[in-house]
Amino acid sequence: MTAYLDKAAPEAWQAARAWSVIVAETALAKGLTAQEVELLKVRASQLNACAYCLDLHSREARTAGVPQQKLDMLPAWRDAELYDERDRAVLAVAEAATVLPLTEDARADLAGARAVLGEDAYVAAEWIAVAINAFNRISILSGHRVNPRDGEGRLVR
């Protein structure tokens, strides 16, 4: 049986949440948009197969204004023309920071992302990737469940 890490060590969980808030605030202050932040979180959560974070951040992406089509097409973002240059840059960061170790292709993607985003937004995207990867692991190791929701996003009991 898995232990909920957040319940077993609430002090560590609160520290992780506080750190995550700072990372998110910094990312927005450094030039990432809320949509870019959520696209990055959804893509990393897909790659990590973190059901809980994928459910949460898909909803948050829609709230931030990410069109449903962009969410639907995310696994094929490299082949879909609906992502702009900045979307592609943050998605490249998401993939490179999630699928380790870095390959030559990933390093090239990161260099391209830095050129598109500029130093501040690029570093912010890397921090968002580090944070969501940490939370994916917390949720996976804890066995956090995804609760069913209706078409409006309300919990179904």
Secondary structure, DSSP 8 states (H G I E B T S, - for coil): ----HHHH-HHHHHHHHHHHHHHHHHHHHTT--HHHHHHHHHHHHHHTT-HHHHHHHHHHHHHHT--HHHHHHGGGGGG-TTS-HHHHHHHHHHHHHHS-S--HHHHHHHHHHHHHHHHHHHHHHHHHHHHHHHHHHHHHHHT-----B-TTS-B--
